[in-house]
Amino acid sequence: MDIKIVKNKTNGVTLIVLSITIVILISLAGIVLYYSKDTIKMAQIEELKTNMLLIQAKAREYVEDASFKMGINPDEEKKANVRNEAYVINAKLKKVEENEVPSNFGITDITTCYWLTPEAQSSWGLDKIKLAENEKYLIKFDETNVTVEVYNTQGYDGNYSLTAIENNV
């Protein structure tokens, strides 16, 4: 009788190797999640700034037109008429009413403040700007200096104006 020696060959992964692989994969996943969270946050900030810059660029056209039509030393009635024509009729913006401006915006004079409406967004070619629930853009015009400041009700990290967001990011 021939005795054959049978050797058990173990092919496969041992429990120790499997455990080490799982620990490495979990560590890598944690690192990726940590850094991707920051990347997503920065992308959201950049999207907000880009939207605000687009609105500011388009609004600048209207403030330039209003400033030109007002001329030198206009009276209050002429200013009101020109603003209504330039911002409400032509730009399709909505005049900000008393107590509509969030207190954290720091705006005390609402005379030249207007809300960006969906109609204005569409006519300005800014349809791709998607707003979250209760999110709005406010535009404050300054005809004297021919400037525009854009505010967002959601803001970022306690900053609501484009200038503040750019300075603090």
PEBEL-V666768 format. One record per run of one state. SS is the DSSP state (A for helix, B for strand, O for the rest). FROM is the first residue (numbers start at 0). TO is the last residue. If there is no record, write none. Layout:
ss=SS from=FROM to=TO
ss=SS from=FROM to=TO
This chain:
ss=O from=0 to=13
ss=A from=14 to=69
ss=O from=70 to=74
ss=A from=75 to=89
ss=O from=90 to=92
ss=B from=93 to=94
ss=O from=95 to=101
ss=A from=102 to=104
ss=O from=105 to=111
ss=B from=112 to=114
ss=O from=115 to=116
ss=A from=117 to=122
ss=O from=123 to=135
ss=B from=136 to=141
ss=O from=142 to=145
ss=B from=146 to=155
ss=O from=156 to=157
ss=B from=158 to=160
ss=A from=161 to=167
ss=O from=168 to=168
